[in-house]
């Protein structure tokens, strides 16, 4: 039986980080899609700020 590195399971922490990164990216995408429904400039600005933070956090978790 030969060693096959592609069948080796990933480290649990790496898997958790990738899952968390995907969840943060989905939250940012959802918020980006609903930004047009906000009626005040302060709410839109807060949403844009949150999107920036979520996407940055998502990028920091991906290897």
PyMOL commands that set and color helices and strands:
alter all, ss='L'
color gray80, all
select helices_A, chain A and resi 5-7+12-37+41-61
alter helices_A, ss='H'
color red, helices_A
deselect
rebuild
show_as cartoon
